[in-house]
Amino acid sequence: MKGIVKESSAPGATLESHLLDPRSGEGEIVVKVESAAICGTDLHIYKWNPWARARVRPPMVFGHEFSGVVIETGDLGQIIAAKYPFEEFQSAFEAAIGGILGKVILVP
């Protein structure tokens, strides 16, 4: 899959096209992202300002505002919407399997 990756503790990001698709575990779903928004949090991470340096632990695929379709576990085919507070998102996705600015994500 493709995703926007913050690879290091420095300004910028990289579009990666060979990321592994996540697989769901117990209590998780996998969502095919249909729409994502870039917000102020993403700009902080991209610019690598003091706010981001205090909260983000690269490497990670970033983004946290999205809608999509459940493709694994749960009721397949349901459209969902979610918005995580950033701190919950960071801890849930810090394994860098998938972030919202990727095509497929894992939701705990």
BELZI-V812507 format. One line per field, one symbol per residue. phi: phi as a letter, one per 20 degrees, with the letter a starting at -180 (. if undefined). A space follows every 50 residues. Layout:
# BELZI-V812507
phi->???
This chain:
# BELZI-V812507
phi->.eaedeebebgoaceddcffffcfdfmccddefdbcdecggffgfffleg gfgecdcfeaedpbcabacfdbmmegnfeccbbeggfffgffdffmfacf ececcddf
